Amino acid sequence: MEQLFITLSSKNIAELVNSARRFILYAAPGIQKKPAWVIANAAQRLGSGNIAVYLDFDERVLRMGFGSLEAASILRASGVEINHAPGLRTGLLICDDKGYIFAPTALYLEPEPRDKESINAMRLLPQQLADALSRFNLSHQKAVVKIPEQNQNSDVQGHSVEIRSEPVSALHFGEIEKTLTELPPAQFDLARQVRVFSPYLQYVDIHLKGAAIQRHRINIPQKLIELGAAKEVARRLRTTFDLILKDDRYSSASLEAELNEIRQNFTKSMGSEHGRLILKAAKPLLEKRLAEFKEKLEQHQKTLANVLQGALNESRNLIIEYYLPLVLKNPPDCMRAQLFNNPSADVIRKWIDIQLDKEIPKAEKLVQSIEFKVYFKDITYETLNHSDFIELVKANFPAIDWDKPFTEFIAARSRENGED
């Protein structure tokens, strides 16, 4: 007695199609190369009019791996007409008087089932086979696919068509082909290997930029440095000045220390080639800590906005008063060319102040330039291919039992390589 529940893979489908002697109906979201080749060969044996193929011929379906564009091309080249049935997600295979309903496999998510590995199909009884056939519009076939006499029954006459379809036009096929050529689908075997680790780990980059205003230094304009120095010496002088005095009101040291503690607590360095990883299970708590940190940073920015301009003005005045007597004693030509003869001390102060404009930023600009960014990135296949990745994961997260995901990853890689 035949089994009711079976496994249907591309290999099994190809075997069933190859045994057909009268007609074939294949309906599913997509079709893979192996059954496409066998159906193309059957078209030469049975005539393309005795073969009906229904697919949801859509870019999204192909990107999910329900079928391939190459398989559809094989059918078209053999003269088999492809009928576009939008939204079709169930599989139906009828070969002569044998029929099966099956769950198609999206290769983006998992590999096709193997014999006895998983059950994804059910054999149809004769009445069910005839009933299923009656729901398709087969009138547009070159020759109507006949329901075998032993499966005909008056109960199925008059059923309305439920699988709406229309032939895939050359224009439709060309549009899909163009899109997938420009933006090819993912390599499904690689994507499945990556997904083994995706539920567990994720990369995270945490950046704080521009907050350390207390460490900012400015360059003294060269025109001022040269005052009172010999030409040969002046060319080699490079002088900088602390932008502000060391003061806890301006310092970001405590914030940087807190952020570094968060980074150390939640993320683990995988080396310069890999970056830092976080357990996805800990991600919600990390996001909470980062939100709390961001609130403190914003408060720090408000404090800076209130007091920083005064500190910058003080630094500017210190520089001006330091260089004022030097300019008075030895006025540079660049200043003389811009001012009337015998300028007052106030005018010279203004000239020095103008030279500093290019070097000393405004407080508002400094505060606005503070950036806090967090980027999460998923594990990639390139990462998994690094020989040290798995060992680094084990070393950095020793309390986690990695046997299950590592075993699944090795099995996935072996399966894609054709190993048993």
C-alpha positions as CSV (number, residue, x, y, z in Angstrom):
1,M,0.0,0.0,0.0
2,E,1.4,3.4,-1.0
3,Q,2.3,5.9,1.8
4,L,-0.1,8.8,2.3
5,F,2.5,11.2,3.6
6,I,5.8,11.4,1.8
7,T,8.9,13.6,1.2
8,L,8.9,15.5,-2.1
9,S,12.1,17.2,-3.1
10,S,13.3,18.4,-6.5
11,K,14.9,15.0,-7.0
12,N,11.6,13.1,-6.1
13,I,9.5,15.4,-8.3
14,A,11.9,14.8,-11.2
15,E,11.5,11.0,-10.8
16,L,7.7,11.3,-10.8
17,V,7.7,13.6,-13.8
18,N,10.0,11.2,-15.7
19,S,7.5,8.4,-15.1
20,A,4.6,10.3,-16.7
21,R,3.2,8.8,-19.9
22,R,0.1,11.0,-20.6
23,F,0.2,14.4,-18.9
24,I,1.8,16.5,-16.2
25,L,0.5,19.4,-14.1
26,Y,3.0,21.2,-11.9
27,A,1.7,24.1,-9.8
28,A,3.8,25.8,-7.1
29,P,5.3,29.2,-6.3
30,G,8.4,28.3,-8.3
31,I,10.4,25.5,-9.8
32,Q,14.0,24.4,-9.4
33,K,16.4,23.3,-12.2
34,K,16.2,19.6,-11.8
35,P,12.4,19.2,-12.3
36,A,12.5,21.9,-15.0
37,W,14.9,19.9,-17.0
38,V,12.8,16.7,-16.7
39,I,9.6,18.6,-17.6
40,A,11.4,20.1,-20.6
41,N,12.4,16.6,-21.7
42,A,8.8,15.3,-21.1
43,A,7.5,18.0,-23.4
44,Q,9.4,16.4,-26.2
45,R,8.0,13.0,-25.3
46,L,4.4,14.0,-24.5
47,G,4.0,17.2,-26.4
48,S,4.0,20.6,-24.7
49,G,0.2,20.7,-24.9
50,N,-0.1,17.9,-22.4
51,I,1.9,19.7,-19.8
52,A,0.6,22.5,-17.6
53,V,2.9,24.6,-15.4
54,Y,1.6,27.3,-13.0
55,L,4.0,29.5,-11.1
56,D,3.8,32.7,-9.1
57,F,6.4,34.2,-11.5
58,D,7.4,37.2,-9.3
59,E,10.7,38.7,-8.3
60,R,10.0,38.3,-4.5
61,V,9.2,34.6,-4.9
62,L,12.5,34.0,-6.8
63,R,14.4,36.0,-4.1
64,M,12.9,33.7,-1.5
65,G,14.3,30.7,-3.3
66,F,11.0,29.0,-4.2
67,G,12.4,28.6,-7.7
68,S,15.0,30.0,-10.0
69,L,14.9,32.1,-13.1
70,E,17.2,29.6,-14.9
71,A,14.6,26.9,-14.3
72,A,11.9,29.0,-15.9
73,S,14.2,29.8,-18.8
74,I,14.6,26.0,-19.4
75,L,10.9,25.5,-19.6
76,R,10.4,28.5,-22.0
77,A,13.2,27.2,-24.2
78,S,11.5,23.8,-24.5
79,G,8.2,25.3,-25.5
80,V,6.4,24.7,-22.2
81,E,4.1,27.6,-21.4
82,I,4.4,29.1,-17.9
83,N,1.2,30.4,-16.4
84,H,1.5,33.2,-13.8
85,A,-0.7,32.4,-10.8
86,P,-0.2,35.3,-8.3
87,G,0.0,34.4,-4.7
88,L,0.3,30.7,-5.2
89,R,2.1,29.1,-2.2
90,T,0.9,25.5,-2.2
91,G,2.4,22.9,-4.5
92,L,0.5,20.5,-6.6
93,L,2.0,17.8,-8.8
94,I,-0.1,15.5,-11.0
95,C,1.5,12.9,-13.2
96,D,-1.1,10.8,-15.1
97,D,-3.3,9.4,-12.4
98,K,-1.0,10.1,-9.4
99,G,-1.2,13.4,-7.6
100,Y,0.5,15.0,-4.7
101,I,0.0,18.2,-2.7
102,F,3.2,19.5,-1.1
103,A,4.8,22.4,0.8
104,P,7.3,24.1,-1.4
105,T,10.7,25.0,0.1
106,A,12.0,28.5,0.3
107,L,15.7,27.9,-0.1
108,Y,16.5,31.3,1.5
109,L,15.2,29.8,4.8
110,E,16.1,26.1,4.6
111,P,17.4,23.4,2.2
112,E,15.0,21.1,0.5
113,P,13.9,18.0,2.5
114,R,15.8,14.8,2.1
115,D,14.3,11.3,1.9
116,K,12.9,10.4,5.3
117,E,14.4,13.6,6.8
118,S,11.1,15.5,6.8
119,I,7.6,15.0,5.4
120,N,6.3,17.8,3.2
121,A,3.8,16.1,0.9
122,M,0.6,14.1,0.9
123,R,-0.6,11.7,-1.9
124,L,-4.0,12.6,-3.3
125,L,-6.8,10.1,-3.6
126,P,-8.4,9.7,-7.1
127,Q,-11.4,11.9,-6.2
128,Q,-9.1,14.6,-4.7
129,L,-6.9,14.5,-7.8
130,A,-9.9,15.1,-10.1
131,D,-11.3,17.8,-7.8
132,A,-8.0,19.7,-7.7
133,L,-7.6,19.6,-11.5
134,S,-11.1,21.0,-11.9
135,R,-10.0,24.2,-10.1
136,F,-7.5,25.2,-12.8
137,N,-8.3,27.0,-16.0
138,L,-6.8,24.6,-18.5
139,S,-8.7,25.9,-21.6
140,H,-5.8,28.1,-22.7
141,Q,-3.5,25.1,-23.1
142,K,-2.7,24.1,-26.7
143,A,-4.4,20.8,-25.9
144,V,-6.6,20.6,-22.8
145,V,-5.1,18.3,-20.2
146,K,-7.5,15.4,-19.8
147,I,-8.6,14.1,-16.5
148,P,-8.1,10.3,-16.5
149,E,-11.5,8.6,-17.0
150,Q,-11.1,6.6,-13.9
151,N,-10.9,9.8,-11.9
152,Q,-13.8,11.6,-13.5
153,N,-16.9,12.1,-11.3
154,S,-20.0,14.1,-11.8
155,D,-19.5,15.7,-8.4
156,V,-16.5,17.7,-9.7
157,Q,-18.3,19.0,-12.8
158,G,-19.2,22.7,-12.7
159,H,-16.5,23.8,-10.2
160,S,-15.5,27.4,-10.6
161,V,-11.8,28.2,-11.4
162,E,-10.0,29.0,-8.2
163,I,-6.4,29.3,-9.5
164,R,-6.5,32.5,-11.6
165,S,-3.7,32.7,-14.1
166,E,-2.4,34.1,-17.3
167,P,0.5,33.1,-19.5
168,V,3.8,34.7,-18.7
169,S,4.5,37.2,-21.5
170,A,7.9,37.9,-23.0
171,L,7.6,41.4,-21.5
172,H,6.9,40.1,-18.0
173,F,9.7,37.6,-18.2
174,G,12.1,40.2,-19.5
175,E,11.3,42.6,-16.6
176,I,12.0,39.9,-14.0
177,E,15.2,38.8,-15.8
178,K,16.5,42.4,-15.9
179,T,15.8,43.1,-12.2
180,L,17.5,39.9,-11.1
181,T,20.4,40.4,-13.3
182,E,21.0,43.9,-11.9
183,L,20.3,42.8,-8.3
184,P,20.9,39.1,-8.1
185,P,19.2,37.1,-5.3
186,A,21.2,36.0,-2.3
187,Q,23.3,32.8,-2.4
188,F,20.9,30.7,-0.5
189,D,23.4,28.2,0.8
190,L,25.5,30.9,2.3
191,A,22.5,32.8,3.7
192,R,21.4,29.6,5.6
193,Q,24.8,29.2,7.2
194,V,24.8,32.8,8.4
195,R,21.3,32.4,9.9
196,V,22.6,29.7,12.2
197,F,24.4,32.4,14.2
198,S,22.0,35.3,13.5
199,P,19.7,34.6,16.5
200,Y,22.7,34.6,18.9
201,L,25.2,37.3,17.9
202,Q,25.3,40.7,16.3
203,Y,28.0,43.3,15.7
204,V,27.7,46.7,17.4
205,D,29.7,49.9,16.9
206,I,29.4,52.6,19.6
207,H,30.9,56.0,18.7
208,L,31.2,59.1,20.8
209,K,32.8,61.9,18.8
210,G,33.7,65.5,19.7
211,A,32.8,65.3,23.4
212,A,36.4,65.7,24.7
213,I,36.4,69.5,24.4
214,Q,38.8,69.7,27.4
215,R,41.4,68.1,25.1
216,H,41.0,70.5,22.2
217,R,44.0,72.5,21.2
218,I,44.2,75.3,18.8
219,N,47.0,76.4,16.5
220,I,48.4,79.9,17.1
221,P,48.3,81.7,13.7
222,Q,51.6,81.7,12.0
223,K,51.6,85.4,11.6
224,L,51.7,85.8,15.4
225,I,54.2,83.0,16.0
226,E,56.7,84.8,13.7
227,L,56.7,88.0,15.8
228,G,60.1,88.5,17.3
229,A,61.6,85.3,15.8
230,A,64.3,85.0,13.2
231,K,63.0,84.0,9.8
232,E,64.7,80.6,9.8
233,V,63.4,79.8,13.2
234,A,59.9,81.2,12.5
235,R,59.5,78.8,9.5
236,R,59.9,75.9,11.9
237,L,57.9,77.1,14.9
238,R,54.6,75.3,15.6
239,T,52.7,76.5,18.6
240,T,49.5,75.2,20.1
241,F,47.3,76.4,22.9
242,D,44.8,74.6,25.2
243,L,41.4,75.7,24.1
244,I,40.1,75.9,27.6
245,L,41.4,75.5,31.1
246,K,41.0,72.1,32.7
247,D,37.6,72.3,34.5
248,D,35.2,69.6,35.4
249,R,32.3,71.6,34.0
250,Y,33.7,71.1,30.5
251,S,35.2,67.7,30.9
252,S,33.7,64.6,29.2
253,A,36.0,62.3,31.1
254,S,33.3,60.8,33.4
255,L,30.9,60.3,30.4
256,E,33.7,58.6,28.4
257,A,34.5,56.4,31.3
258,E,30.8,55.4,31.7
259,L,30.5,54.7,28.0
260,N,33.6,52.6,28.0
261,E,32.2,50.6,31.0
262,I,29.0,50.0,29.0
263,R,31.1,48.9,26.0
264,Q,33.2,46.5,28.1
265,N,30.2,45.1,30.0
266,F,28.1,44.3,27.0
267,T,30.4,43.8,24.0
268,K,33.4,41.7,23.3
269,S,36.2,42.5,21.0
270,M,36.8,40.0,18.2
271,G,40.0,41.7,17.1
272,S,40.5,44.5,14.6
273,E,39.3,42.3,11.7
274,H,36.0,41.6,13.3
275,G,34.9,44.4,15.6
276,R,32.8,43.9,18.7
277,L,30.0,41.4,19.3
278,I,27.0,41.4,21.6
279,L,24.7,38.6,22.5
280,K,21.3,39.4,21.1
281,A,19.7,38.3,24.3
282,A,21.6,41.2,26.1
283,K,20.7,43.8,23.4
284,P,17.5,45.2,25.1
285,L,19.5,45.9,28.3
286,L,22.3,47.4,26.3
287,E,19.9,49.7,24.5
288,K,18.4,50.8,27.8
289,R,21.9,51.6,29.2
290,L,22.7,53.6,26.0
291,A,19.5,55.5,26.2
292,E,20.3,56.5,29.8
293,F,23.8,57.5,28.7
294,K,22.4,59.6,25.9
295,E,20.2,61.5,28.4
296,K,23.4,62.3,30.4
297,L,25.2,63.4,27.3
298,E,22.4,65.7,26.3
299,Q,22.5,67.3,29.8
300,H,26.3,67.7,29.4
301,Q,25.7,69.5,26.1
302,K,23.2,71.9,27.7
303,T,25.8,72.7,30.5
304,L,28.5,73.3,27.9
305,A,26.2,75.6,25.9
306,N,25.7,77.8,29.0
307,V,29.4,78.1,30.1
308,L,31.6,77.2,27.2
309,Q,31.5,80.5,25.3
310,G,32.7,82.4,28.3
311,A,35.7,80.0,28.6
312,L,36.5,80.4,24.9
313,N,36.3,84.2,25.3
314,E,38.7,84.0,28.2
315,S,41.2,82.0,26.2
316,R,40.9,84.4,23.3
317,N,41.6,87.3,25.6
318,L,44.7,85.6,27.1
319,I,46.2,85.1,23.6
320,I,45.4,88.7,22.6
321,E,47.0,90.2,25.7
322,Y,50.0,88.0,25.3
323,Y,50.7,89.0,21.7
324,L,49.6,92.7,21.9
325,P,53.0,94.0,23.2
326,L,54.8,91.9,20.6
327,V,52.8,93.4,17.8
328,L,53.2,96.9,19.2
329,K,56.9,96.4,19.4
330,N,57.3,94.8,16.0
331,P,54.2,95.4,13.8
332,P,54.2,92.8,11.0
333,D,53.8,94.0,7.4
334,C,50.6,92.0,6.9
335,M,49.0,94.2,9.6
336,R,50.5,97.4,8.4
337,A,49.1,96.8,4.9
338,Q,45.6,96.6,6.4
339,L,45.6,99.5,8.9
340,F,46.2,103.2,8.9
341,N,49.6,104.4,10.3
342,N,50.0,104.4,14.1
343,P,47.0,102.2,15.0
344,S,45.9,102.2,18.6
345,A,46.2,99.3,21.0
346,D,42.4,98.7,20.6
347,V,42.7,98.5,16.8
348,I,45.6,96.1,17.1
349,R,43.6,94.0,19.6
350,K,40.9,93.8,17.0
351,W,43.4,92.7,14.3
352,I,44.7,89.9,16.5
353,D,41.2,88.9,17.3
354,I,40.4,88.6,13.6
355,Q,43.5,86.3,13.2
356,L,42.1,84.1,15.9
357,D,38.7,83.8,14.3
358,K,39.9,81.1,12.0
359,E,41.4,79.0,14.9
360,I,39.0,79.4,17.8
361,P,35.6,77.9,17.2
362,K,32.3,79.1,18.5
363,A,30.8,77.3,21.5
364,E,27.6,76.5,19.6
365,K,29.6,74.8,16.9
366,L,31.6,72.7,19.4
367,V,28.5,71.6,21.2
368,Q,26.6,70.7,18.0
369,S,29.6,68.7,16.7
370,I,29.3,66.2,19.6
371,E,28.0,63.0,18.0
372,F,26.8,59.8,19.6
373,K,26.1,56.9,17.2
374,V,25.3,53.3,17.7
375,Y,25.3,50.8,14.7
376,F,24.1,47.2,14.8
377,K,25.2,44.9,12.0
378,D,24.4,41.2,11.4
379,I,26.9,38.4,11.2
380,T,28.2,37.9,7.6
381,Y,29.3,34.9,5.7
382,E,32.8,36.5,5.3
383,T,33.0,36.6,9.1
384,L,32.1,33.0,9.5
385,N,34.9,32.1,7.1
386,H,37.6,33.6,9.3
387,S,39.4,30.6,10.7
388,D,39.6,32.1,14.2
389,F,36.0,33.3,14.5
390,I,34.4,30.3,16.3
391,E,37.3,30.1,18.7
392,L,37.0,33.8,19.5
393,V,33.3,33.4,20.2
394,K,34.0,30.6,22.6
395,A,36.7,32.5,24.3
396,N,34.7,35.7,24.7
397,F,31.4,34.0,25.8
398,P,32.7,31.0,27.8
399,A,29.5,30.7,29.8
400,I,27.4,30.0,26.8
401,D,26.9,26.4,25.5
402,W,27.8,26.8,21.8
403,D,27.6,23.1,20.9
404,K,24.2,23.3,19.3
405,P,24.7,26.3,17.0
406,F,28.2,25.1,16.1
407,T,26.9,21.7,15.3
408,E,24.1,23.2,13.2
409,F,26.6,25.4,11.3
410,I,28.9,22.5,10.5
411,A,25.9,20.4,9.4
412,A,24.7,23.3,7.1
413,R,28.1,23.8,5.6
414,S,28.5,20.0,5.0
415,R,25.0,19.9,3.4
416,E,25.8,22.7,1.0
417,N,29.1,21.0,0.1
418,G,27.2,17.9,-0.8
419,E,28.6,15.9,2.1
420,D,26.5,13.3,3.9
